[in-house]
Amino acid sequence: DEATLAPELSLGLALAPHKNVQGFMAIKLLGEFNRVPEAQDQHEIGLELTEAFLVFKGLWDGRIDLQIGRQKFKDARQWLYDEELDAVRLSYRLPQGAVELAASRGGLVHKDILRRDDTEQHNTYLAYATYAPHQALRLAAYVLGREDHAAAHENPVFVGLHADGVLPGSLRYWLEGAHVRGRDGAQRLLGFGIDLGGTYVLPLPFAPLLTLGYAFGSGDSDPADGVDRSFRQTGLQGNKGTWNGVASFQYYGELLDPELSNLALWTVGVGLKPSSKSSLDMVYHDYQQHRATASLREAGIRAVPDGRHTHLGREIDLVLGYNELRPVDFTLVLGYFTPGQALPAAYGSSVLLRCKLQVRF
């Protein structure tokens, strides 16, 4: 029963003082106006410096790029990260791939220019290598570590693999796998997560597609043994992408939108693409806890599991993207979540309606 209006106005400035030097800065004016029944309306205004960096290209042997400043980190499926970080990033281009090294400091400069924000005090270190010999195979291997300066002292290290490609017959597949180690306070971390699936696009009018996916993040069966076997994502993830449409969406569910932790998730989707600038996707999710616990690490609902059952519920999403009227992009999302045995019936079902209208000047 809540309604939120969130307008944004972005301004980007690019410069190229030299053929090997480029700069970019982006500022965003944004507001959030919340209407809550039987409560005082709330609103916030912010002015964010989202990006500000310099790139020095073609250093040394012509294959090395150096990027310094607040910059975007984003992997193919946003499973690892989708975040702006104050960082130094070094990239070395190879004939069929690249190697990237980066170090960032969270909270070095406040993101909101108008007020001090609660930027996390995290250091992030990354080594990421890609190998893409052809369209059917793109491989990546990485190590990502986060160093928390807060009282919780959560210092996970992720070692993972990524693969995707397009096989003959228009079958697009993906594979994510990661192992997390390190410490979370007094607990030692030892978890793993996987996400795999594929999308088959039929050679028919309107390009109908069928998608099947499975994601799993391990849970912890004994919280008192000093080892936390629950998988968790990096905290920088977006979990957002597209299958073959024009509108990106939260592929773990627009409404529940969980972090892949102590969770087994099946996804089935169908879609149509009437034109190159319009698409319609219908997505079904089934959520199951790996270990029955009375908590969700991150989710879009406030419901608390009972700790005895594992079935969290089901969700169905409808995603419409329509970009035919340039320069306007329109996205409409409908989400409906029904709770399972693990969530008390008193919570009832949840409904989400989200509209996004983006105008490019």
Beta strands, then each sheet from edge to edge (+ up, - down):
strand 1: 3-5
strand 2: 8-18
strand 3: 21-35
strand 4: 42-59
strand 5: 64-74
strand 6: 82-94
strand 7: 97-105
strand 8: 122-134
strand 9: 137-148
strand 10: 154-167
strand 11: 171-184
strand 12: 187-201
strand 13: 209-217
strand 14: 227-228
strand 15: 240-241
strand 16: 249-250
strand 17: 263-275
strand 18: 278-288
strand 19: 311-322
strand 20: 328-339
strand 21: 350-359
sheet 1: 1+ 3- 2+
sheet 2: 1+ 3- 4+ 5- 6+ 7- 8+ 9- 10+ 11- 12+ 13- 17+ 18- 19+ 20- 21+
sheet 3: 1+ 3- 4+ 5- 6+ 7- 8+ 9- 10+ 11- 12+ 14+
sheet 4: 15+ 16-
end
